[in-house]
């Protein structure tokens, strides 16, 4: 039995990758980059199976360049994915002490709103509904543009959802132009700054409006929550720090276990890209 498992292990893993990718494509937003990652894994497993089935002949002096390349590339490829997932999971998050503090603003990050593929964004909005009851004076910044194959801007979809759940329009701010997480964070903070300016004459809530050198508001006197799926929060947290928010509070939204591997691997690519572009701060 063990020998059979060893013999067909790579073939079995290749089949799992293929089936899992198809399932995620059916029930979640299609991602060309993600399919490229899983296709690479599928090909590597097939090649590893082929090499295991055809060991070196005695006449061969050593492994070919192709064998060495496939094995080395496989080690770096799968190790890199695993290391980034572990980093994402273990990265320290900050949570608000609900007994002593209150949120001033909560930024809710959009997700796909393609037809019949709204599970992730709905989980985030339901979390926002829950927090609207816990923090009745908190405002919500809804961020997200309309992506390819989407029916409506993500921010507008979330606004309509919240209004249908009884959230007053005065508590909702929308940011419908951002097409990626970096823009989501930056533009949402700008929306908050504009709202602070608008509210200040009658509420006097700016206590430390300017930094010494820069000309933008120091928002650290506010408690700002960043609400998104748990796999997404590490990158959001580091981007907020890069933009001067020293205490970004994380609000995780649940993801179905079936989709977690797909989403964490997808986030690996985004984390690596953000690091290369200098968008994040540890």
PyMOL commands that set and color helices and strands:
alter all, ss='L'
color gray80, all
select helices_A, chain A and resi 2-27+32-53+65-90+119-134+154-164+169-171+181-203+219-221+230-242+257-276
alter helices_A, ss='H'
color red, helices_A
select strands_A, chain A and resi 105-109+139-143+172-175+224-229+249-253
alter strands_A, ss='S'
color yellow, strands_A
deselect
rebuild
show_as cartoon
